[in-house]
Amino acid sequence: QVQLVESGGGLVQAGGSLRLSCAASGRTFSSYAMGWFRQAAGKEREFVAGVSRSGGRSFYRDPVKGRFTISRDNAKNTVYLQMNSLKPEETAVYYCAAGRGLDNWETRGGYAQPHYWGQGTRVTVSS
């Protein structure tokens, strides 16, 4: 079992930055690819970014490329999402997720079904 708890969300001005954290508990954290999804009000969930088990490979959806960075620290059982140059349309609840592989997320996007989900942390970007 893997339990995920997100933190770091909040209110930020357009163009500002936030760093989300996802703390994981469980015996096999390093066995899972980790990722971040988001869902805005009235919108479908979308895949944002993912990182492989070792942290050696990352993937970003086009809208966040060059602005967001995903990383993981397996020694601390923590995954991060550094978000820079935030836009108002990126206001959403951001969810941490754990799964068996990154490749499926790359192809399925928001339709992917990770094994585990966090409860979400809300990000509000004001204009």
Short mmCIF file of the C-alpha atoms (twelve columns), coordinates in Angstrom:
data_MODEL
# 
_entry.id   MODEL 
# 
loop_
_atom_site.group_PDB 
_atom_site.id 
_atom_site.type_symbol 
_atom_site.label_atom_id 
_atom_site.label_alt_id 
_atom_site.label_comp_id 
_atom_site.label_asym_id 
_atom_site.label_seq_id 
_atom_site.Cartn_x 
_atom_site.Cartn_y 
_atom_site.Cartn_z 
_atom_site.pdbx_PDB_model_num 
ATOM 1   C CA . GLN A 1   0.000   0.000  0.000   1 
ATOM 2   C CA . VAL A 2   1.035   3.559  -0.703  1 
ATOM 3   C CA . GLN A 3   -0.564  6.559  0.959   1 
ATOM 4   C CA . LEU A 4   -0.060  9.966  -0.621  1 
ATOM 5   C CA . VAL A 5   -0.529  13.381 0.997   1 
ATOM 6   C CA . GLU A 6   -0.113  16.568 -1.028  1 
ATOM 7   C CA . SER A 7   0.819   19.969 0.314   1 
ATOM 8   C CA . GLY A 8   2.014   23.331 -0.947  1 
ATOM 9   C CA . GLY A 9   -1.076  24.560 -2.732  1 
ATOM 10  C CA . GLY A 10  -2.517  27.988 -2.168  1 
ATOM 11  C CA . LEU A 11  -3.122  31.371 -3.733  1 
ATOM 12  C CA . VAL A 12  -0.544  32.874 -6.050  1 
ATOM 13  C CA . GLN A 13  -0.478  35.794 -8.468  1 
ATOM 14  C CA . ALA A 14  -0.248  35.159 -12.187 1 
ATOM 15  C CA . GLY A 15  3.383   34.735 -13.129 1 
ATOM 16  C CA . GLY A 16  4.289   33.503 -9.680  1 
ATOM 17  C CA . SER A 17  5.551   30.144 -8.502  1 
ATOM 18  C CA . LEU A 18  4.499   27.347 -6.202  1 
ATOM 19  C CA . ARG A 19  6.171   24.140 -5.145  1 
ATOM 20  C CA . LEU A 20  3.893   21.207 -4.461  1 
ATOM 21  C CA . SER A 21  5.012   18.282 -2.348  1 
ATOM 22  C CA . CYS A 22  3.651   14.766 -2.123  1 
ATOM 23  C CA . ALA A 23  4.686   12.744 0.898   1 
ATOM 24  C CA . ALA A 24  4.327   9.002  0.498   1 
ATOM 25  C CA . SER A 25  4.148   6.300  3.100   1 
ATOM 26  C CA . GLY A 26  4.559   2.611  2.498   1 
ATOM 27  C CA . ARG A 27  7.267   0.067  2.019   1 
ATOM 28  C CA . THR A 28  7.606   0.219  -1.761  1 
ATOM 29  C CA . PHE A 29  7.661   3.893  -2.714  1 
ATOM 30  C CA . SER A 30  10.621  3.430  -5.037  1 
ATOM 31  C CA . SER A 31  8.734   0.723  -6.948  1 
ATOM 32  C CA . TYR A 32  6.280   3.242  -8.381  1 
ATOM 33  C CA . ALA A 33  6.341   5.858  -11.038 1 
ATOM 34  C CA . MET A 34  4.940   9.100  -9.660  1 
ATOM 35  C CA . GLY A 35  2.965   11.838 -11.293 1 
ATOM 36  C CA . TRP A 36  0.799   14.878 -10.953 1 
ATOM 37  C CA . PHE A 37  -2.672  15.363 -12.381 1 
ATOM 38  C CA . ARG A 38  -4.968  18.359 -12.127 1 
ATOM 39  C CA . GLN A 39  -8.650  19.054 -12.484 1 
ATOM 40  C CA . ALA A 40  -10.175 22.477 -12.878 1 
ATOM 41  C CA . ALA A 41  -13.795 23.183 -11.998 1 
ATOM 42  C CA . GLY A 42  -16.071 21.887 -14.726 1 
ATOM 43  C CA . LYS A 43  -13.174 20.349 -16.645 1 
ATOM 44  C CA . GLU A 44  -11.836 16.864 -17.173 1 
ATOM 45  C CA . ARG A 45  -8.829  15.673 -15.247 1 
ATOM 46  C CA . GLU A 46  -5.567  16.056 -17.104 1 
ATOM 47  C CA . PHE A 47  -2.140  14.569 -16.713 1 
ATOM 48  C CA . VAL A 48  0.487   17.196 -15.927 1 
ATOM 49  C CA . ALA A 49  3.822   15.474 -15.383 1 
ATOM 50  C CA . GLY A 50  5.360   12.179 -14.373 1 
ATOM 51  C CA . VAL A 51  8.693   10.805 -13.242 1 
ATOM 52  C CA . SER A 52  10.080  7.281  -13.419 1 
ATOM 53  C CA . ARG A 53  10.896  5.124  -10.419 1 
ATOM 54  C CA . SER A 54  14.510  6.201  -10.204 1 
ATOM 55  C CA . GLY A 55  13.889  9.789  -11.220 1 
ATOM 56  C CA . GLY A 56  15.895  9.293  -14.388 1 
ATOM 57  C CA . ARG A 57  13.111  10.058 -16.847 1 
ATOM 58  C CA . SER A 58  10.431  12.723 -16.756 1 
ATOM 59  C CA . PHE A 59  7.509   13.566 -18.989 1 
ATOM 60  C CA . TYR A 60  5.491   16.758 -19.284 1 
ATOM 61  C CA . ARG A 61  2.343   17.569 -21.143 1 
ATOM 62  C CA . ASP A 62  2.789   20.345 -23.675 1 
ATOM 63  C CA . PRO A 63  1.014   23.140 -21.751 1 
ATOM 64  C CA . VAL A 64  3.520   23.004 -18.879 1 
ATOM 65  C CA . LYS A 65  6.755   22.224 -20.704 1 
ATOM 66  C CA . GLY A 66  9.504   24.647 -19.801 1 
ATOM 67  C CA . ARG A 67  7.640   25.974 -16.761 1 
ATOM 68  C CA . PHE A 68  7.054   22.964 -14.497 1 
ATOM 69  C CA . THR A 69  9.600   20.543 -13.096 1 
ATOM 70  C CA . ILE A 70  8.824   17.219 -11.457 1 
ATOM 71  C CA . SER A 71  11.353  15.530 -9.224  1 
ATOM 72  C CA . ARG A 72  11.508  12.860 -6.569  1 
ATOM 73  C CA . ASP A 73  13.619  12.113 -3.546  1 
ATOM 74  C CA . ASN A 74  13.276  8.425  -2.822  1 
ATOM 75  C CA . ALA A 75  15.263  8.736  0.405   1 
ATOM 76  C CA . LYS A 76  12.563  11.104 1.701   1 
ATOM 77  C CA . ASN A 77  9.649   9.314  0.019   1 
ATOM 78  C CA . THR A 78  8.631   12.619 -1.505  1 
ATOM 79  C CA . VAL A 79  7.712   13.874 -4.972  1 
ATOM 80  C CA . TYR A 80  7.735   17.536 -5.934  1 
ATOM 81  C CA . LEU A 81  6.235   19.704 -8.611  1 
ATOM 82  C CA . GLN A 82  7.895   23.063 -9.084  1 
ATOM 83  C CA . MET A 83  5.509   25.343 -10.965 1 
ATOM 84  C CA . ASN A 84  6.794   28.595 -12.430 1 
ATOM 85  C CA . SER A 85  5.110   31.328 -14.451 1 
ATOM 86  C CA . LEU A 86  1.682   30.175 -13.368 1 
ATOM 87  C CA . LYS A 87  -1.342  31.176 -15.408 1 
ATOM 88  C CA . PRO A 88  -4.902  31.836 -14.192 1 
ATOM 89  C CA . GLU A 89  -6.253  28.974 -16.295 1 
ATOM 90  C CA . GLU A 90  -4.088  26.599 -14.276 1 
ATOM 91  C CA . THR A 91  -6.278  27.106 -11.230 1 
ATOM 92  C CA . ALA A 92  -7.213  23.568 -10.256 1 
ATOM 93  C CA . VAL A 93  -6.971  20.850 -7.680  1 
ATOM 94  C CA . TYR A 94  -3.663  19.094 -8.152  1 
ATOM 95  C CA . TYR A 95  -3.436  15.387 -7.361  1 
ATOM 96  C CA . CYS A 96  -0.412  13.260 -6.687  1 
ATOM 97  C CA . ALA A 97  -0.520  9.722  -8.038  1 
ATOM 98  C CA . ALA A 98  1.513   6.527  -7.986  1 
ATOM 99  C CA . GLY A 99  1.495   3.840  -10.649 1 
ATOM 100 C CA . ARG A 100 3.410   0.962  -12.109 1 
ATOM 101 C CA . GLY A 101 4.759   2.748  -15.134 1 
ATOM 102 C CA . LEU A 102 5.159   6.111  -16.785 1 
ATOM 103 C CA . ASP A 103 4.608   5.030  -20.398 1 
ATOM 104 C CA . ASN A 104 0.876   4.475  -19.972 1 
ATOM 105 C CA . TRP A 105 0.395   7.947  -18.534 1 
ATOM 106 C CA . GLU A 106 2.183   9.481  -21.495 1 
ATOM 107 C CA . THR A 107 -0.269  7.928  -23.926 1 
ATOM 108 C CA . ARG A 108 -3.503  8.079  -21.929 1 
ATOM 109 C CA . GLY A 109 -3.085  11.456 -20.271 1 
ATOM 110 C CA . GLY A 110 -5.961  12.287 -17.955 1 
ATOM 111 C CA . TYR A 111 -7.589  8.942  -18.719 1 
ATOM 112 C CA . ALA A 112 -4.798  7.033  -17.000 1 
ATOM 113 C CA . GLN A 113 -5.689  5.056  -13.897 1 
ATOM 114 C CA . PRO A 114 -2.841  5.104  -11.379 1 
ATOM 115 C CA . HIS A 115 -2.853  2.646  -8.516  1 
ATOM 116 C CA . TYR A 116 -2.939  5.307  -5.815  1 
ATOM 117 C CA . TRP A 117 -4.175  8.871  -5.472  1 
ATOM 118 C CA . GLY A 118 -3.648  11.620 -2.956  1 
ATOM 119 C CA . GLN A 119 -6.498  13.778 -1.708  1 
ATOM 120 C CA . GLY A 120 -5.449  16.784 -3.759  1 
ATOM 121 C CA . THR A 121 -4.216  20.276 -3.013  1 
ATOM 122 C CA . ARG A 122 -5.893  23.357 -4.417  1 
ATOM 123 C CA . VAL A 123 -3.966  25.884 -6.467  1 
ATOM 124 C CA . THR A 124 -5.538  29.246 -7.240  1 
ATOM 125 C CA . VAL A 125 -3.814  31.610 -9.652  1 
ATOM 126 C CA . SER A 126 -5.190  35.132 -9.584  1 
ATOM 127 C CA . SER A 127 -5.002  37.626 -12.428 1 
# 
